[in-house]
Amino acid sequence: MAKSLQEVLDGAGNAVDFLRNQQTGPNVYPGVPAEYTNWRNEQRAWAKTAVLFNQSYHMVELMVEGPDAFAFLNYLGINSFKNFVPGKAKQWVPVTPEGYVIGDVILFYLAENQFNLVGRAPAIEWAEFHAATGKWNVTLTRDERTALRTDGVRRHYRFQLQGPNAMAILTDAMGQTPPDLKFFNMADIQIAGKTVGALRHGMAGQPGYELYGPWADYEAVHSALVAAGKKHDLALVGGRAYSSNTLESGWVPSPFPGFMFGEGSAEFRKWAGENSYGAKCSIGGSHIPAKLDGYGLTPWDIGYGIIVKFDHDFIGKEALEKMAAGPHREKVTLALDDEDVLRVMSSYFAAEGRAKYFEFPSAVYSMHPYDAVLVDGKQVGISTWIGYSSNEGKMLTLAMLEPEYAKPGTEVSLLWGEPNGGTSKPTVEPHEQTEIKAIVAPVPYSAVARTGYADSWRTKKA
């Protein structure tokens, strides 16, 4: 008999140890090579020329349709839907009744009573649960990511065209000037005789569009973009570089889903199955709380405080109203000390006492990386994504720190590696923990991203 997520967690005994020893590694990016050229040049291209990210394979899509679709999504999200009309999109963030983030996805308002959610599975599953157990007049259609299907055919292709030359490439591909859209606004355009949805969006902090359309049009549109990009030095981006773009833009890609703990999500855990996201995900790193709620993040922790709006009734509203006054941890970038990073890397050539290996460009070895950030041995925050930026020439990590330690220029330490030589995850080799000095820096770290996202939730503070 199939088990529920709750039964999986109960049967594991210590849920923290269970998830830390899960055999699942970091999120994978199927459908594209690890590298088209090399990840250093691919990183440099989004800052210097232009890149084409292929997002057609690794994200879940959920169509939400019906008379109650607008009210349903509004009730589940912390976002305001005031002035939200077809042709617009937003970063949609649901939280638990206790106010902990479940995840985030891009919400496309396609037409009256028709929406599409695109992103990682936790927020998708939360929507599916409430549609299945509530009295909403909605129809949900899930289009699973390629890693969990056999046919390789998606409902939509999805490309991200980014970089200083992106608009010139799009102009050539269209044969005319692209529409001048505001951030998170959409329009239909024509490429290679195909109607293409275009969303003004940015993943690497550079100008560009997310382009999407029917799967049958994939080859025609992709080929037209590649051809238009030849004279503008367009680079295709593989899975290795793709996973690292968040370090410069400042988006936290993997908040631990809040439905994994708390009484308010008990019914969800009974509904979700043994093959659901929560039953399969993994946690890694040096931050090891006694219970799963020690991994929980609030909207303010990950920079979403600005989009919390109390102008509508939603799950978690009462909890967030109590949290709103603060204090809150602040999202920052940590720039790791070059010499200390070299010290860690030099240990790889020793017979014993090796530190945890730094994979390049993303040094992430679980689905939810959580490392402790210390000052004089005291934990003052957590790091949740780490890797190398060729554009900045730095090893960077995104972190959430107590307010008194979040000022740029503050010296902290990252506790790198897992205790007792590591866990049983196949992505973790035997190693010794070590502290790495770091300096608190702004988020986004990239100056271009800070400027480019000036009017968005990425840089504003509540």
Beta strands, then each sheet from edge to edge (+ up, - down):
strand 1: 50-54
strand 2: 60-65
strand 3: 89-92
strand 4: 105-111
strand 5: 114-119
strand 6: 139-143
strand 7: 156-162
strand 8: 186-191
strand 9: 194-200
strand 10: 208-214
strand 11: 234-236
strand 12: 283-284
strand 13: 330-336
strand 14: 368-369
strand 15: 371-375
strand 16: 378-389
strand 17: 394-401
strand 18: 411-416
strand 19: 434-441
sheet 1: 8+ 9- 10+ 7- 1+ 11+
sheet 2: 3+ 4- 5+ 2- 6+
sheet 3: 12+ 14+
sheet 4: 13+ 17- 16+ 15- 18+ 19- 13+
end
